Amino acid sequence: MSTRRSTRSTRSTAASADSTMSPAVKEMVSNEETEEEAPKAFTFDNVTFYATYAEMVAAKRQRNQNMLISSGLLDAKAAVDASAAASRATASSRGIKRSSTKEVVNLPRRKSGRLAGQTAPNLYVEDESGGRIVTSGIDNEEAVDYEPQHYKDRINDGSPLSIEQAVNNCESKWINDDGTTLVSTNQFVDTLNNVVQSYKPSRNASPTTVTHNLQRDVDALSLDDEANVSKVVPDRIYSVACHPSTSHLVVCAGDKQGYLGLWNVDQYSPEKDTTTEGTVNKKGKISSTDGVHLFKPHSRPISTLAWNESGSKLLSCSYDGTVRAFDVEKQVFQEIFATYDDSEMFKDKIGYGLDNGYKSWVQCMELDRKHGSDGDCFFLSTSEGTVMHIDLRTKGEVTFDQALSEKKINTVSLHPNGFTMATAGLDTTVKLWDVRKLKTSTKIPNPVATQNAGKSVNSAFFSPSGKRIITTTMSNTLDILEDAHLASGLITKPASRIRHDNHTGRWLCTFMARWHPSTSEECFVVGSMQQPRTVEVFSGDGKLIRGIQGDSLTAVASRCCFHPNADRLIVVGGNSSGRVTVAHYTLFSDQNKTTKKTIKEKGTLDNHAQTLAFFYFPSWREIRLSKSVSSSGGFIIVASNTGRHLMSYVSNGSSFDTFTLVYASKCSNDSCSNAYDKTRDGRSVAMIAKPSATCLDELR
């Protein structure tokens, strides 16, 4: 009722006001009311649009979009994004792969313990601070202590492991259910045995060992091909090595879980070109794992891998306290040394009393090649700061077990003279010792010479000539010591110091710079934290020769090494995902033209071919010439170590951008192929040759 009265009173008041206004005032008020009632208009770019604010915003956005389109910025952005997506480095899928079949575990149905009448455990949460849950009380069930099946959870009791046992020790996800994994591995070991039988090591360096131009050869290394990388082991790589053969490239890697992976980079079988896993395809692929074969001879990280001089045995040293030798001929993993505690049951073992508990493990191994070429003499360093020498040439004995530091010794390196030894570790020093004066003792003797690094030293290795030592320190330096084996007392300053980021962090293995085996022109390789990912090669005096980069290097290569044969400049790097990257020569690389090595004209080879030039390349199954090449006519011939060769005819004056060599039958004249085999190593040589007319007719 009050509202109606108020409305009526308002209307009457307005009417009385209108009656008292003059005509001029009434017109003014009417104009003001008309302006207020008219819709608002929003202007943009001096143009009046519809009355809503949203329409004006939409017009502004459309104007901005048209300006971007007309400027070409959107097209440029799309092109940059497409280029970045195409060039973005991704981890390779080559190598070992998880089994496609997954184990289905049928778990029991969950039931209420209260309804089943079970007694609740007398446990309660005592503390939840710091993200940790601490329980107290007494469980109804008695706690059962875990007892390892073998000493310190080792793979077995020390008996030899066959190939089948070493493969079956791997987790089931890495083994194919159809049995092809074991079959292909046995075939690979047979192939490797044939390679070992044909390999003839020589202590004396041949004239071809001399590196004429180190810069040129390092520039020829490439990491751009997908075939350069494979996943070799499941976990973080602790050690890498190469088989010493010059005719066959086999790369080895040991990981955190005790897995040993052997990568047959060439994927070459001398007897036949097919396996049970399928026929060789156009890309030369033989194995479903791209030539990678996995074993598990250890239960803890494999810290060191080393081939003996003949290439017949691969020695592996592990944190589990064992050293095993993979005998290629016998096809077994033989435990040649192991540490044990002082229990009476281990009294007949060589390593009796050398294991001092959970804080004691074998850190690294160094072969004593001065006194044993078959891998039967070696040094071992431990986490407790001791170094021991093992001699297995007779019955087997520990020559000495000497404490050399109060902290862990990371590496041991022996000078070529056979008696000067360098150690490096957590005590922040590099120490040199005369092994002839060491004995079994817990008292630390005085070293011959010492160099203080400031912080812990990851590694220290003598160069092949013994003139230099390269040390990798956590002071972010690479120190080069010259003639340290002749020094005495304190070495105050290194001959050369390189600033190098060595802080790899928690999830990567530490860097360890390693030497190339050549004694003529020394160089070393080390991983890098740079982006894009890089493997660095330095000269012996500390100058950076090249930072090797490529599409196949997608992660930090913490552990690197060279091929042990001085005739083959090959760099191998392993990362924390278990992948191994191999850098080797690329034939006619677009990045450089230095892979071509012109040699002096030798005249005719048995009146069949005149060698003009030869080239190195990684694999003889397929070679692509990525650069336009002109030839005066002839064959490009690749000789294999079985006498077969690949060939293709190049007509006079022709040029080609992409060219793939294919198989061809062996020339019926043995002297022709024999002449090819005499060139270098019988395999990795491509020759541009001019055959005689008679030979040309036969080859056609």
Protein Blocks (a to p, Z undefined) as FASTA:
>chain_A
ZZmmmmmmmmmmmmmmmmmpcfklmmmmmmmmmmmmpccdddeehiacdfbfklmmmmmm
mmmmmmmmmnommmmmmmmmmmmmmmpccddfehjdddfbdcdddddddddfklnopacd
fbddfbfghhiacdedjdfbdcdddddfbghhiabnoiacdfklmmmmpcfklpcfklmm
mmmmmmmmmmmmmmmmmpccdfbdcfklpcfblmlmmmmpcckbfklpccfbfbdcfbdc
ddfbfkbccdddddfkopacdddfkopafkbccdfkbccdfkopabfnlopacddfbfbd
cfbdcddfkopaccdddfkopacdddfklopacdfbdcddfbfklmmpmkgokagbjkbc
cfbdcddfklocnopaccdddfkopacdddfklnopafbacdfbfbdcfbdcddfkopac
cdddfkopacdddfklgccdfbdcddfbdcdehiacfbdcddfkomaccdddfkopacdd
ehklmgghjafbdfbdcdddfbgbjmbccddddddfbfkbgcdddddfbdcdddddddfk
opafbdcddfklmbdcfbgcddfbfklccdddddfkopacdddddehifkbcklpccddd
ebjehhlaccfbdcddfblkbccdfbdcddebdadddddfeopacdddddehiacfbdcd
ddddddfblklmmmmmmmmnopapccdddddfklmmmmZZ
